[in-house]
Each structure stands twice: as C-alpha cells, then as structure tokens.
Amino acid sequence: MYLTARERKLLSLLRESKDPIPVKLLADKLTVSERTIHRDLKSLEAALVDYNLSIEKKTRFGIRMTGDLGKLKDLDQALNNGGTVSEYTPEERKAIILASLLQANEPIKLFTLSHDLNVTIATVSHDLDQMEKELNDYQLTLIRKRGYGVEITGNEVDKRAAISYLINRYVDLFEYVPLIKETMKQRTQPLDAVSNRLLGFVNLENLSMIEACVQEASKSLPYELADNAYVGLVVHLALAIERLQQGEIIMFDQAYPRKEFEETKEYEVAAAMLRNLQGALTIEIPHEEIDYITMHLLGAKLRADQAYVLEDSNLDIVYRAKQLIAYIGHQLQVDLTNNMSLLNDLVTHMRPAIYRLKQGMTIKNPIYDEIASKYKALIELLREGVEKIFPQIHFPDDEIGYLVLHFASVLLYGEMKLEVRALVICSSGIGTAKLLATTLMQRIPEIKEVDNKSIFDLSNTDLAAYDVIVSTVPLKGYDVDYVLASPMLSQAEADRVKKKIRQKKVTYTPSRARQPSQQTGIDFITKLESRQIYTTTVLQLLQSFHIEQVDDNLTLEQVLDAICTDLEKQGYVTDKQTVYQKLIERAKQSGLGIPNTALALYHTRSNDVSDAVFFIYELAHPVTVQGMDGEDMQITRLLLMAAPQVTHKEVLEVLSFLSSLIIIQGQESIDRFELGKEIELKNFLSEQFQQFLQDKNIH
C-alpha cells in the first residue's frame, strides 16, 4: 500500500483525535491550502475502504476517521511493509540524514545518503544546506569535501543534545517507556522508518532495566518528575550508555563550580542511579555523567510548588530573577513583584538553565515557533531583559521561549468566576502546564479550577471528579474521554473544549463537587507534627536572634572566622572550622552582597550546625564582598542564616520565607535590616512570622 508523505501525516493527525478536526486546522498543520487537504482526503478515503475505515465530514465541525478502528494495526502493517518507505517529507528526510551522520564514525558519501533516501544527490545537498543553521545551534559543524564525503564534528555533549532532540521530536517515547509496560517484544504496531532509524541510537533491551533504576532512584526526590523529563531521562541514560560503550565520553568546563551541585539532592540521586547502572551493566561510568544527570533532574520538576525553593538556590539567581520580573513588569506597566509563584517557578527553571548555558549545553524548545508567533512582543521584552540582567550569558531563542511561558501564564491570569473543573495532562513540565491551565481559564470562563497531572498519575486519579480533561499527549491505552490539544491551545482546540463542556451539561451536585478528603488518624498526626516543626523553628529563630558587634578592623575571612568562633561558643556549632570552610566556599560560588545596600546575606547548611539560627553582625569597619550582581561592594552588616544539613522541609520553608523578607519584599524591609536596632527588628520579624503562620492556618 502506498501513501504520499503528506497523506501519511494527514492520516496520523486524524488517528490521534477522537473529535472532528476543522479542515483549516489540518491545512495549517501541514502548511498547505484547504483545497489540497480536500484532494488528499479523497486519496485517503480510497485507501481506507479495504480496512473498513472511512472519512466522515461534518459541516461546521470538521473531519474525523470512523469505522473498525481495530483494523488500524493491519493498516500500519501495510503502510510500513517491513519498514521501507518510498517517500519522505523534507523534514523526515533531514532527520534521517542527521541521524545517519551523528551515528557514523567516519564521513558518509552523498551518493550513499541519496540512495538510502531514494532522492537525487542535489536534493541531499540542498537538505544539508538547510541543516547547517540547525547544527550551528548545537555548536556542531558540518564538514563537506569533494571526494571525502560528509561528517559532523563537535564535542560529545552537543552531539548527545542533537540526538536527544531528534529522538524526542520523531519518536513517541511513551510507546516504550511508561514502565515499558509491554516491552518491544510485545509490540504489534510496526515502527515507521524515521523512528526505527532513531531508535538505533539506544539499546532497547536495556530500557526496561534502566527505567526500573530511574523509578527507584527518583523516589528519593522531594518532587514529581514531569512526564517528558522522566521518559527523557530513561532515554538519555540509554543513549549515554550506548555512547560510552562506543568510547564517546563527555567533558565539562570545570571553571563553573561543581560544589554547588554536589550538595543537592539531585546529585545524590544521580550518583545512586549511575552506581546501580554500573553494577548492572559492568561498565565504568565517568564522574562527568553524574553532573549531566544532575542537570537533567534539576530541570525536570513537574511542579515548583515547594515553598523552600529560595533556600535551596543561589541567592544571586533569586536576586536576578527578581530583577527580571521587575523589568518585565515595568515595561508592561504591571506589578509582578509580589508574585511568589512566578519567582519560585523562574528560579526553579533558571538554576539549571544558567548552568547549562555557561557550559555551552544546548536544548531545543519544540514549541518555540508557536510561542514566537503568539507572544512576539513578550519574546523581545525578555530578550532585552536577559541581556540587561545577565550580560555575561547568551540566552538562545529556545531558552527565552521557556521563560516566556512562565510570564505568559501569569499575565493571562485574571480574577474570574468559574464553575467547571478541568484536568490538564501535560508532559512538558511546569511552564507549559501552567500556561495551558491559565489559557484554558482565560478563554473558557466557566472553568473553576485546573489541576495538572502526570500521565503516570492517571491510573490513580479519580477522573470522574473532572468535567473536562485536556491532554497534550495521546492517552493511548486509557479509556477516557479527553480533548487532545497543543500546549499553546489554538482557537479550534479551545472550541473543542467548550463543546466537550456543553456536551456534559455540567451541573454541580454533592457527588460531583470536590469532597473533603477523609482524614485518617495518621494524617492528623502528620499535620500536628508539621505544625509543631513550623512553630518550633520560628520560636527558635526569634529567641536566638540578636545583633552582634564586630569592632576589630578585620578582613572578610577574619570576620567569618570570628563569627564561627562565636557560634561555637554559643553552642550552635560543633566544629567551627568546617562551618567556616563552607561559608568561604559558598562565597566563591556567587556574590552574596545585596546590591544598593550595605548588607550581605550568608547562609549555609552543615552537619556541624545544631539548630536553625539567624544573626546579624554589625561591622565597625566595612569589608568588600562580591554582590549578587557580580560587582564588588562594601558592607557594614553581615546577615547569617544557618541550619543543619539534614532537616525538615518545614525548617527550609521558614528560612526561605526569611530570605524573601531580606532580598525580595522591597525597600522598606531592606531598610529595616540595614539600619534597624535589635528590638525593632525582633518586633518586625515577630509580625512577619505571625502572618506566615496564619497563612499556614497555624494560629
């Protein structure tokens, strides 16, 4: 059976949607005219007759495929016919060329590529011309010489980034990885030629073992991984192992401090993963791979809802994220400065992103073109903003696209009276999920609330509690009524969601409305314990807080040594030398001075700190420190926060709130810490902590 490349793509679009698709939307997706779509549909109809399938056209609604959907497997078999395809779209062709070159250890002749693809050498040459810019985005170089052939040169990190992008773009990874439910041996649907070529990069036999390892290790993370990050991590590890076995290793620029990441939970989890894999596969995995996996985990959070993100992050990143928010807000004449959710999300995203950018590690944003067409002005604003606030770092378009998602979700949000409850299944992480949720609420005023869930949560989710389900990925294998939509939510997709809501004729009854969860005795005890930790930590900080005078004319190192000696005398520190060393190392990682003040905020966690403490040291003689903006500055007050290395999340949340009081909440708060006397500051802290506990429903 033969279908043109465009007809195959049209068939794929129809298969993925349960609802009719407007002809205009099909034309837009395939970048052709509506007349061409109607012509292709006629050819498609003729081909589907033998499989008891047909094309149904509904006026004002669109096109959908109907009939014996069980025959789709037979159709797939006929289409693939052993994996050979006589025609590719230009996009598919370039993907296969790129995959072939990345996989090869030596140059490939143009004739070989043209023969494989059943096109002329001139066509391959034209494809290579178009590929050069994309390769430059990955810092990879295309070498072409007469009589020599074609090859791609560059470092291993960039080659892996390009391979990962290809696999993610052209292979439906959810077919293979969700607990590899039915492994490759049980697959009945044949692979298309592009997927087949790209999956040659990984050893599919190892996927199940690798995923079990990832699943076990990720249980130790204090947050849930986004679906695409979970799947991507499994494929990344499979790819890394395959490349290592071929002798390809990665090298990082160690000018950027590794220490910052060695102390994170993500690093600990990454190290555990690779230890287990080394044992299972009996191969040596270089230390650099731990850094690489750590970066993946740091950028993989499904939600950034832990309120202690500020405590877990470099304060210079927090400060710059705050500056970026203020800059964008000022340009748009919107006050975004008190939006802690936006700040948390930005810091969560930017922490690994800045590391990646400093290392020259590239990522691809698969929906950048959609973002650019929809938020052109916001993209330009953010480009100006990052150039101004991060002058030493180049943010490529793909990275700016991700930043746009965070701001767009906040800017679209409005106070709305809503009645419908929606569930969003989004595989792409916090930025995309929040934007889709906010866009739904903005365009469909009936929606009361939107929950974001992982595709892996579906089996444990009461889907009947939702009035409409919107997913950015096909929910294969789940018997659930849903609307398939892109993260950017086109008007046609929004209309389909509205239609779904109308069809359900939603009326809220006690059985449909959200019921309070039944609280068990254990739940109650857990809540009590959590409240106790909050109140104990706040009381501890208030009781221990004081302002200490440092009269001697000392260097910064001597000031820190004197502080550690003082803490040891008071019984808060068991080994002053260890804590001193951690403070020195922390200062080397990034600036701690708060720009436009005479303050520096030092914070550390160590096994040699017994309790959470907060002190201010008044310096009779100013000392020079690096500011959070990278510039040297003089300080007369050093603020110190310290806590045990292993502590409760409630403790970190309280310290994070304290950090926000110092560097986020505005000039009035800054003035208090810079000039206030001890009793005045203690009263101020008491008021702020009282409000904090009230917000936690702790009275």
C-alpha positions in Angstrom: 0.0 0.0 0.0 1.4 3.4 -0.9 0.5 6.9 0.6 2.5 10.1 0.0 4.3 11.5 2.9 1.7 14.3 3.3 -1.1 11.7 3.2 0.6 9.7 5.9 0.9 12.8 8.1 -2.8 13.6 7.5 -3.7 10.1 8.5 -1.7 10.4 11.7 -3.5 13.6 12.6 -6.9 12.0 12.1 -5.9 9.0 14.1 -4.8 11.0 17.1 -8.1 12.9 17.5 -11.4 11.5 18.7 -13.1 14.7 17.8 -13.6 16.2 14.3 -10.7 18.4 13.2 -11.5 21.6 11.1 -10.1 21.4 7.6 -8.4 24.8 8.2 -6.6 23.4 11.2 -5.4 20.4 9.1 -4.2 22.8 6.4 -2.3 24.9 8.9 -0.6 21.9 10.5 0.5 20.6 7.1 1.3 24.1 5.7 -0.9 23.6 2.6 -4.2 25.0 1.3 -7.6 23.7 2.3 -8.1 22.7 -1.3 -5.0 20.4 -1.1 -6.4 18.9 2.1 -9.7 18.0 0.4 -7.8 16.5 -2.5 -5.6 14.4 -0.2 -8.7 13.3 1.7 -10.1 11.8 -1.5 -7.0 9.7 -2.0 -7.0 8.7 1.7 -10.7 7.6 1.5 -9.9 5.3 -1.4 -7.0 3.7 0.5 -9.1 3.2 3.7 -12.0 1.3 2.1 -10.3 -2.1 2.3 -9.8 -1.7 6.0 -13.5 -0.9 6.9 -12.4 2.7 7.7 -13.8 5.9 6.3 -13.5 9.7 6.4 -16.5 11.4 8.0 -17.1 15.1 7.1 -19.2 17.2 9.4 -20.2 20.6 8.3 -19.1 23.3 10.7 -17.2 20.7 12.8 -14.6 19.1 10.6 -13.1 15.7 9.6 -12.7 12.5 11.6 -11.9 8.9 10.9 -14.6 6.3 11.6 -15.1 2.6 11.2 -13.5 -0.5 12.5 -10.6 1.1 14.4 -9.4 -2.4 15.3 -8.2 -2.6 11.6 -5.6 0.2 12.3 -3.0 -2.5 13.0 -3.5 -4.0 9.6 -3.3 -0.6 8.1 0.0 0.1 9.9 1.4 -3.2 8.7 0.5 -2.4 5.1 1.9 1.2 5.3 5.2 0.1 6.8 5.6 -3.1 4.8 8.8 -4.1 6.5 9.9 -0.6 7.4 10.5 0.6 3.8 9.1 3.9 2.7 9.4 5.2 -0.8 8.8 8.9 0.0 9.7 11.1 3.0 8.7 14.6 3.8 11.6 17.1 3.7 11.5 17.2 7.5 11.7 13.4 7.8 14.5 13.3 5.2 16.6 15.8 7.1 16.0 13.9 10.3 17.3 10.7 8.8 20.3 12.4 7.3 21.2 14.0 10.6 20.7 10.7 12.4 23.0 8.9 10.0 25.7 11.5 10.3 25.6 11.6 14.1 25.8 7.8 14.2 28.7 7.5 11.8 32.3 7.3 12.9 33.6 8.4 9.5 32.4 10.5 6.6 29.4 9.3 4.5 29.3 9.8 0.7 26.5 11.9 -0.7 25.7 9.0 -3.1 25.1 6.7 -0.1 22.6 9.1 1.5 20.8 9.8 -1.8 20.5 6.0 -2.4 19.1 5.3 1.1 16.5 8.1 0.7 15.6 7.4 -2.9 16.3 11.0 -3.9 18.9 12.8 -6.1 22.3 13.9 -4.8 21.2 17.5 -5.5 18.3 17.0 -3.1 20.6 15.7 -0.3 22.9 18.6 -0.9 20.0 21.1 -0.6 18.9 19.4 2.6 22.4 19.7 4.0 22.4 23.4 3.2 19.3 23.9 5.3 20.6 21.8 8.1 23.7 23.9 8.7 22.0 26.6 10.8 20.3 24.0 13.0 23.7 22.3 13.6 25.2 25.7 14.4 22.6 26.0 17.2 24.2 22.9 18.7 27.7 24.2 18.2 28.2 21.3 15.7 29.9 21.8 12.3 29.0 20.1 9.0 32.1 19.2 7.0 31.7 18.7 3.3 34.6 17.9 0.9 34.6 16.6 -2.7 35.8 13.0 -2.7 35.7 13.0 1.2 32.0 12.9 1.9 30.1 14.5 4.7 30.5 14.4 8.5 29.5 16.2 11.7 32.2 17.4 14.1 31.8 18.7 17.6 32.0 17.7 21.2 30.1 14.8 22.7 27.8 16.9 24.9 26.5 18.7 21.8 26.1 15.5 19.8 24.1 14.0 22.5 21.9 17.1 22.7 21.2 16.8 19.0 20.5 13.1 19.2 18.1 13.6 22.2 16.3 16.3 20.3 15.8 14.1 17.2 14.5 11.2 19.3 12.1 13.4 21.3 10.8 15.0 18.2 10.2 12.0 16.0 9.7 9.0 18.4 6.7 8.6 20.6 8.7 7.7 23.6 5.6 6.9 25.7 5.3 3.8 23.5 8.4 2.4 25.1 9.0 3.8 28.5 5.9 4.1 30.8 7.2 1.2 32.8 7.8 -0.2 29.3 4.5 -1.9 30.1 4.6 -4.2 27.1 8.3 -4.1 26.1 9.4 -4.3 22.5 8.8 -8.0 22.2 5.1 -7.5 22.7 4.7 -4.6 20.2 2.3 -5.2 17.4 2.4 -1.8 15.7 5.4 -1.6 13.4 7.8 1.3 13.7 7.9 4.0 10.9 11.2 4.3 9.2 12.3 7.5 10.9 11.5 6.1 14.4 13.3 2.9 13.5 16.4 4.8 12.5 16.5 7.0 15.5 15.9 4.1 18.0 19.1 2.6 16.6 20.9 5.1 18.9 19.8 3.2 22.0 19.8 -0.5 23.1 16.1 -1.2 23.6 16.9 -4.3 25.5 18.4 -2.1 28.3 15.4 0.3 28.5 13.4 -1.8 31.0 16.3 -2.3 33.3 17.3 1.4 33.1 13.8 2.6 33.8 13.5 0.4 36.9 16.7 2.0 38.1 15.3 5.6 37.4 12.0 4.8 39.0 13.6 3.5 42.2 16.1 6.4 42.5 13.6 9.1 41.7 11.5 8.1 44.7 14.2 9.9 46.8 13.4 13.2 45.1 11.2 15.6 47.0 9.1 16.4 43.9 7.5 14.6 41.0 9.2 14.5 37.6 7.4 15.8 34.6 6.4 13.0 32.2 8.7 14.1 29.4 11.6 14.5 31.8 11.0 11.0 33.2 10.9 9.4 29.8 13.7 11.7 28.5 15.9 10.6 31.5 15.5 7.0 30.7 16.3 7.5 27.0 19.2 9.8 27.9 20.7 7.1 30.2 20.2 4.5 27.4 21.9 6.9 25.0 24.7 7.7 27.4 25.5 4.0 28.0 25.4 3.3 24.3 27.8 6.2 23.5 30.1 5.2 26.4 30.3 1.7 25.1 31.4 3.2 21.7 34.2 5.2 23.5 32.4 8.5 23.4 32.7 10.5 26.7 31.7 13.9 27.8 33.9 16.7 29.2 32.7 19.7 31.2 34.3 23.1 31.8 35.2 22.8 35.4 35.6 26.5 35.7 32.0 26.5 36.8 31.8 25.3 40.5 30.7 21.7 40.7 30.5 22.0 44.5 27.1 23.9 44.3 25.5 20.8 42.8 27.4 18.1 44.7 25.4 19.1 47.8 22.0 18.9 46.1 19.5 16.0 46.5 19.5 15.7 42.7 23.3 15.0 42.7 22.8 12.3 45.3 20.0 10.7 43.3 22.1 10.9 40.0 25.1 9.3 41.7 22.9 6.4 43.1 21.4 5.8 39.6 24.8 5.6 38.0 26.2 3.3 40.7 23.3 0.9 40.2 23.8 1.0 36.4 27.5 0.4 36.7 26.8 -2.7 38.7 24.1 -4.0 36.4 25.9 -3.4 33.1 29.5 -3.9 34.4 30.8 -0.7 32.7 32.8 2.2 34.0 30.7 5.5 34.0 32.8 8.7 34.3 32.1 11.2 37.0 31.0 13.8 34.5 27.9 11.8 33.7 26.7 12.4 37.3 26.9 16.2 36.6 25.0 15.7 33.4 22.2 13.6 35.0 22.0 16.2 37.9 21.4 18.9 35.3 18.6 16.8 33.8 17.0 16.3 37.3 17.3 20.0 38.3 15.4 21.0 35.2 12.9 18.1 35.4 10.4 19.2 38.1 6.8 18.8 37.2 5.9 21.4 39.8 7.9 24.1 41.6 5.4 24.2 44.5 7.9 23.6 47.3 7.9 26.9 49.2 11.6 26.5 50.2 12.9 26.8 46.6 14.7 30.1 47.7 16.5 28.4 50.5 17.7 25.6 48.1 19.0 28.1 45.4 21.8 30.5 44.9 20.6 33.9 46.1 22.3 35.6 43.2 19.9 33.7 40.9 17.0 34.6 43.1 18.1 38.3 43.0 18.5 38.3 39.2 15.1 36.5 38.7 13.6 39.2 40.9 15.2 41.9 38.7 13.9 40.2 35.5 10.4 40.1 37.0 10.6 43.8 37.9 12.0 44.7 34.5 9.2 42.9 32.6 6.6 44.3 34.9 7.9 47.9 34.5 7.9 47.6 30.7 4.3 46.2 30.7 3.2 48.5 33.5 2.0 45.5 35.5 3.1 44.9 39.1 4.5 41.4 39.2 6.9 41.9 42.1 4.8 40.2 44.8 4.0 37.1 42.7 6.0 34.5 44.7 4.7 31.7 42.4 6.3 33.3 39.4 9.5 33.9 41.3 9.7 30.3 42.5 9.0 28.9 39.0 11.6 31.2 37.4 14.3 30.3 40.0 13.5 26.6 39.6 13.9 26.9 35.8 16.9 29.3 35.7 19.1 27.5 38.2 19.9 24.5 35.9 19.4 26.7 32.8 22.2 29.1 33.7 24.5 26.1 34.4 23.6 24.6 31.0 24.3 27.9 29.3 27.6 28.5 31.0 28.7 25.0 30.0 27.6 25.6 26.4 25.0 22.8 26.7 22.1 23.4 24.2 18.5 22.5 24.5 15.7 22.6 21.9 12.3 24.1 22.6 9.9 22.0 20.5 7.1 24.7 20.6 9.3 27.8 20.1 7.7 28.6 16.7 4.2 28.6 18.3 5.4 30.7 21.2 7.1 33.2 18.9 4.0 33.6 16.7 1.8 34.1 19.7 4.0 36.2 22.1 6.3 38.1 19.8 6.4 41.3 21.9 7.0 39.3 25.1 9.9 37.4 23.5 11.5 40.7 22.5 11.0 42.1 26.0 12.5 39.0 27.6 15.4 39.1 25.2 16.1 42.7 26.2 15.7 41.8 29.9 18.1 38.9 30.0 20.7 40.9 28.0 20.5 43.6 30.6 20.4 41.4 33.7 22.6 38.6 32.6 25.2 40.4 30.4 27.7 37.6 30.6 25.4 34.9 29.5 23.9 34.4 26.0 20.3 33.2 26.1 19.3 31.5 22.8 15.8 31.7 21.4 14.8 28.3 22.7 15.7 29.2 26.3 13.9 32.6 26.0 10.8 30.7 24.8 10.7 28.8 28.0 11.0 32.0 30.1 8.1 33.4 28.1 5.9 30.5 29.2 6.3 31.5 32.8 5.5 35.1 32.3 2.6 34.4 29.8 0.8 32.2 32.3 0.9 35.0 34.9 -0.1 37.8 32.5 -3.0 35.8 31.2 -4.4 35.0 34.6 -7.3 37.1 35.8 -9.9 37.1 38.6 -12.7 35.1 37.1 -15.9 33.5 38.4 -15.7 29.9 37.3 -17.8 26.8 37.7 -16.1 23.9 35.8 -13.3 21.7 37.0 -10.6 20.7 34.4 -7.7 18.3 34.4 -4.6 19.0 32.3 -2.3 16.2 31.3 0.9 17.8 30.2 4.2 16.1 29.6 6.4 19.2 29.3 6.9 20.5 32.9 5.8 23.4 35.0 6.0 26.3 32.5 4.0 24.6 29.7 1.4 23.1 32.1 0.8 26.4 33.9 0.4 28.3 30.6 -2.1 25.8 29.2 -4.0 25.9 32.5 -4.2 29.7 32.5 -5.1 29.9 28.9 -8.0 27.5 29.5 -9.3 29.6 32.3 -8.9 32.8 30.3 -10.7 31.5 27.2 -13.3 29.4 28.9 -14.8 31.5 31.8 -16.9 28.5 33.1 -13.7 26.7 34.2 -13.5 26.8 38.0 -10.1 25.3 38.5 -7.4 23.3 36.7 -5.3 20.5 38.1 -2.1 19.5 36.4 -1.3 15.7 36.5 1.3 13.4 35.1 0.3 10.7 32.6 1.7 8.2 35.1 -0.8 9.5 37.7 -3.9 8.7 35.6 -4.4 5.2 36.9 -4.6 6.6 40.5 -6.7 9.6 39.7 -10.5 9.9 40.1 -11.2 11.1 36.5 -14.9 11.3 37.2 -14.2 14.3 39.5 -13.4 16.4 36.4 -15.8 17.9 34.0 -13.3 18.0 31.1 -9.8 16.5 30.5 -7.3 18.2 28.2 -4.1 16.4 27.3 -1.1 17.4 25.2 -0.2 13.8 24.5 -2.4 11.0 23.1 -3.7 8.9 26.1 -3.1 5.5 24.5 -4.4 2.6 26.4 -6.7 4.7 28.6 -10.4 4.5 28.2 -11.1 8.2 28.9 -12.9 11.0 27.1 -10.5 13.8 26.5 -9.5 16.7 24.2 -6.1 16.5 22.6 -4.6 20.0 22.4 -1.2 21.7 21.9 0.4 23.5 24.8 -0.4 26.8 23.1 -4.1 26.0 22.8 -5.3 27.1 19.4 -8.8 28.6 19.0 -10.1 25.4 17.3 -8.8 23.4 20.3 -10.4 25.8 22.8 -13.7 25.5 20.8 -13.5 21.7 21.2 -13.0 22.0 24.9 -16.1 24.3 25.1 -18.0 21.8 23.1 -17.0 19.0 25.4 -18.2 21.0 28.4 -21.5 21.7 26.7 -22.0 18.0 25.9 -21.6 17.1 29.5 -24.2 19.7 30.5 -22.3 20.2 33.7 -24.4 20.6 36.9 -22.7 20.5 40.2 -24.1 18.1 42.7 -22.6 17.0 46.1 -21.4 13.8 44.4 -19.5 15.7 41.6 -18.1 18.6 43.7 -14.8 18.1 45.4 -15.4 16.4 48.7 -13.1 17.0 51.6 -10.7 14.0 51.9 -11.3 11.6 54.7 -8.6 12.4 57.2 -7.1 9.3 58.9 -5.5 9.3 62.4 -2.1 9.1 60.7 -2.9 12.2 58.6 -3.9 14.1 61.6 -0.7 13.2 63.5 1.4 14.2 60.4 -0.3 17.6 60.3 0.3 18.1 64.0 4.0 17.2 63.6 4.3 19.6 60.7 2.7 22.5 62.7 5.0 21.8 65.6 8.1 22.0 63.4 6.9 25.3 61.9 6.2 26.9 65.3 9.4 25.4 67.0 11.6 26.8 64.1 10.0 30.2 64.3 10.3 30.4 68.1 13.9 29.2 67.8 14.9 31.9 65.3 13.2 34.6 67.3 14.7 33.6 70.6 18.2 33.2 69.3 18.2 36.3 67.1 20.5 39.2 68.1 22.8 41.8 66.6 26.5 41.2 67.4 29.1 44.0 67.2 32.4 43.3 65.4 34.7 46.2 66.5 38.1 45.0 65.2 39.4 46.0 61.8 39.3 42.6 60.1 39.4 41.1 56.6 36.3 39.2 55.3 37.9 35.9 56.1 38.7 37.0 59.6 35.2 38.3 60.1 33.8 34.9 59.1 36.3 33.1 61.4 35.2 35.3 64.3 31.5 34.6 63.6 32.1 30.8 63.6 34.1 31.1 66.8 31.1 33.0 68.3 28.6 30.4 67.1 30.7 27.6 68.6 30.9 29.3 72.0 27.1 29.7 72.0 26.7 26.0 71.3 25.1 26.4 67.8 28.1 24.9 66.0 30.1 21.8 66.9 33.1 22.3 64.5 33.7 25.9 63.7 36.4 25.1 61.1 34.0 23.0 58.9 31.3 25.7 59.0 33.9 28.4 58.2 35.1 26.4 55.2 31.5 26.0 53.9 30.9 29.8 54.2 34.1 30.5 52.3 33.2 28.0 49.6 29.7 29.5 49.4 31.1 33.0 48.8 33.3 31.7 46.0 30.3 30.2 44.1 28.5 33.6 43.7 28.1 37.0 45.2 26.3 37.4 48.5 26.2 41.2 48.8 22.7 42.7 48.2 23.2 45.5 45.6 22.4 49.1 46.6 22.7 48.2 50.3 25.5 47.7 52.8 24.2 44.2 53.5 25.5 40.7 52.7 23.4 37.5 53.3 25.4 34.4 54.1 23.6 31.1 54.5 24.8 27.6 54.9 23.7 24.1 56.0 26.1 21.7 57.7 26.0 18.6 59.9 28.0 20.7 62.4 25.1 23.2 62.9 22.7 22.0 65.6 19.7 24.3 65.0 18.4 26.9 62.6 19.7 30.3 63.6 19.7 33.9 62.3 22.1 36.6 63.5 23.2 40.0 62.3 26.9 41.1 62.7 27.5 44.9 62.8 30.9 45.7 61.3 32.7 48.7 62.7 34.9 48.7 59.7 33.4 48.0 56.2 34.6 44.9 54.2 34.5 44.3 50.5 32.4 41.4 49.1 31.1 40.4 45.7 27.5 41.5 45.2 24.7 39.3 43.7 25.1 41.4 40.6 28.7 40.4 40.3 30.1 43.8 41.3 32.3 44.4 44.3 30.7 46.3 47.1 31.3 47.3 50.7 29.2 46.0 53.6 28.7 47.1 57.2 26.2 44.4 58.2 26.6 40.7 57.6 23.4 38.6 57.9 23.9 34.9 58.7 21.4 32.1 58.4 22.5 28.6 59.2 20.7 25.2 59.6 21.6 21.5 59.9 22.5 19.8 56.6 19.6 17.3 57.0 16.5 19.0 58.2 12.7 19.1 57.7 11.2 20.8 54.7 9.2 23.0 57.2 12.5 24.4 58.5 13.7 25.1 55.0 10.4 26.8 54.2 10.7 29.1 57.2 14.3 30.0 56.2 13.1 30.6 52.6 10.5 33.0 53.9 13.1 34.8 55.9 15.3 35.1 52.8 12.4 36.6 50.9 11.9 39.2 53.7 15.5 40.3 53.2 16.0 40.3 49.4 12.6 40.3 47.9 10.0 42.3 49.8 11.0 45.8 48.9 12.9 48.8 50.1 11.1 49.2 53.4 12.1 45.7 54.5 15.6 46.2 53.3 15.9 49.5 55.3 14.9 47.6 58.5 17.6 45.0 58.1 20.2 47.7 57.1 19.5 50.2 59.8 17.1 48.7 62.4 18.0 48.1 66.0 17.8 44.7 67.6 14.4 45.2 69.4 12.9 46.9 66.3 14.0 44.0 64.1 12.8 41.4 66.5 9.3 43.0 66.6 9.3 43.2 62.8 10.3 39.5 62.5 7.6 38.5 65.0 4.9 40.3 63.0 6.1 38.7 59.7 6.4 35.2 61.2 2.9 35.6 62.7 1.5 36.4 59.3 3.5 33.4 57.8 2.0 31.0 60.4 -1.5 32.4 59.8 -1.1 31.8 56.1 -0.3 28.2 57.0 -3.5 28.1 59.1 -1.4 27.8 62.3 -3.0 30.2 64.8 
